[in-house]
Amino acid sequence: MAGFLYGASTASYQIEGAVHEDGRGPSIWDTFAHTPGRVRNGDTGDVACDHYHRWAEDVALLAGLGVGAYRFSVAWPRVVPAGSGAVNDKGLGFYDRLVDGLLERGIEPVPTLFHWDLPQALEDEGGWLDRETAYRFAEYAGHVAGRLGDRVHRFITLNEPVVHMAQGYAWGTHAPGRALGLGALPVAHHQLLGHGLAVQALKAAGAREVWLTNNCTPVWSADEDRAAAAVYDGFHNRLFNDPVLLGSYPEFLLPGLEPHLRDGDLDIIRTPIDALGVNYYNPTLVGTASDGGDLPFEIRPVEGYPTTAFGWPVVPDGLTELLTGLQETYGDALPPIYITENGCSAEEGVADTFRVDYLQAHLGAVRAAAEAGVDVRGYFVWSLLDNFEWAEGYAQRFGLVHVDFDTQERTPRDSYRWFRDQCAKTSSS
Ligand code: FCB
């Protein structure tokens, strides 16, 4: 696929460590990880991959891989330690050096501005339940663009707002650990409002492209469970795609959202984006809820497929189905797509045939979608390095590069070499 962009992805809290350095403020993930019982084995991101100190070595790994782009995230609490107010020059300085290091190696930096590490000070005011957080986000986005915008041309606003809403605020399995059930809905609206305001701030600062990264899943169901599946699709996919691409929320969610909606919000949210980032891991099988709970659906295990070390089913065709489905649903309103995350956790060793097969099959699925007419322009592997996998701590390894967390030694896996060959084929075609 000529002109296709290959990349690798990471996120700040998952790799940086150095949580007390150079004026970084606390984030909700520091608080959550240090709360006993929240993260497997009591792991925290205090050190993680120590990328804050080893970034040059990691840029060299990216260069060896031959990727055209690197998707990383900027830690809001490094840039605006208290969430609002004073900007921390040293925090911006770190990303400044990283961007220069990438550009020297011919790698395009693609920063995400929010990959879940909200400044704790903002959480103390209500976090994303509070509308004000959206405005603080846009201000912070403007500060980052002001410093990096002369060299960074593509920014991503949010990473997977659905996962942050669901796991962070509805179920409480991620930071900030609130279990509000349907009470988490305003978190969707405020993140989307923050996204729209940030698109405007970034464009005003000269950004050429702004993307939003959504986690999308094809929703499967038996015939008799279609209604439940439509509701799940509404919460997981349409709640985050419809307002951005069409300027409207799914009807059935309006009663929960309307109290938080103000005139003009949807116009801000639908400010045109230049691409949709899609993170794909697996399809979701939905059935009708049997217990008469809050929600009319339940999630059932997808059976009959191999599973990753995490237990996630491996369904490459689901990615083709997802992409062609987006094309069908949104038609001309769908911007170009980049797969901003896809990958798997696997055994610790460096002979990771499982991951090579996984990546090969999923890249094939992307190619099939492109052949079916979907404008998909790139693919970023999750992840460059083994890292802090949220509530799983260091127990799940997603890296093309193995990390020994005792010594911080990096060792490229077979999948690194395989992906390097894919990148090389494209740049020579
Ligand atoms: C995604 C997250 C990313 C990583 C992968 C495995 O939901 O965006 O940070 O944890 O899952």
Boltz pocket constraint, residues with backbone or C-beta under 6 A from the ligand:
constraints:
  - pocket:
      binder: B
      contacts: [[A, 11], [A, 14], [A, 159], [A, 160], [A, 163], [A, 215], [A, 279], [A, 341], [A, 382], [A, 388], [A, 389], [A, 390], [A, 398]]
      max_distance: 6.0
